[in-house]
Amino acid sequence: MSLSITVTNNVSSQTGAVESVVLVDGEVDVSNADQLRTVLDGRVEDAPTELVVDLSKVPYIDSTGIGVLVGAAHRAAEKNVRFEVANPQRNVERVLGLLGVSNDLNVRGA
């Protein structure tokens, strides 16, 4: 299955804070995790104030994809960028919880 990734940036007119939202659409697995890694690494390097990865359209993520998210969260922390995973589908949220990475990823439900 193909993966579609859309990036939008929102700038607060009051604070100048930059929120970068990465909307992921499709299954994330070993065959396409590098595509997600490339996008997230690029966003972290641009050093927004906050990086939000929206998983509302991701029905499945494997351990490789979860590793990509955890790695991006750690790189974001090094750059003082707040990292958050938003709107994971129930089964994805469950896997993140079972693996104990929900807090590292600042998972926020729908």
N, C-alpha and C positions, 0 to 999 in steps of 0.2 A: 504494500500500500504506500502511496506517495505521502509525503509530508509537506504541508504548506505552513510557512512562517511569515507573519506580518508584523512589522515594527511600527509603532506610532510613538511620538514624543509629545508630551504635554508640558507646557511651561507655565508656572504660576505667575500671574501678572503682579501679584503682591510681594512674593518672596523671591521670585526668580528660580525657584526649585524646579528641576527637570525630572519628570517622571517618564521613564521609557517603558512602554508596555510591549511585550513580545507575546503575540497570540499564536499558539501552536494548534494546528488542525491536522489530525490524523494519528495513527499509531506511531509511537516512538520506540524503536528497537535498534538492534545492532546494525541493521542495514542503513539506517539514516541518522543515527545519533550524532555522527560527525557534523552533519548539516546544522543541527541544533547547537552543538558546541561552538561552531564557527560564529553563528549569529550572537550567542550569548557572550562569547569572548570579546567580540567587536563592541557590543553594547557596554560591557564593563570597562573596556579601554577608553570609551568616550566619556566615562565617569559622570553619568547622570546622578542626581541626588538619590533616586530610587529606581530600582529595576524590578518590574513585575512580570512574571511569567504566567500567562493566563492559559490554564490547561482545560478550560471548559469544553473544548472540542477534541480532547484526547481520550479515547475509550480504553487505551491500553498503553502501558509503558513498562519496558523490561528493565533489568538491573543496569544495563549499559546506559539507558536514558536517565535513570535515577542517579547514576554516577556523574553524568554530565551536569545535572542540576546541582548536586552537592559540590562538585568542583567549582561551578560558577558562583555558588553562594560563598565559598571560601575566598575566591579571587575578589568578589565584590567587597567582602569584609575587609580585605587588605587595602582596598581603595576607598574605604569609608562610604561605600554605596550600600544603601539598604536594599536587601534582596527579599523578594516575596514570591511565593507560588500562590496563585489565586484560582479559585473556582474549580478545583479538581473534581472530576466525576467521582461518584461514590466508590467504585472499585479501585480507582487510582489513589484516592485519599486513604483507603483502607490499606493498600500496599505500603504507602509512605509511612503510615502509622505502625504497621507491623515491622518495618525495617528500622523504626526509631529515628527517622530523619525529619519528621514533621517540624520539630522545633528548629532544627538547622535551616530548614527552608522557609520558616515563617509562614506555614500553610494557613491560608485564609479561605474558608468555605464560601459558597455562593450566598 
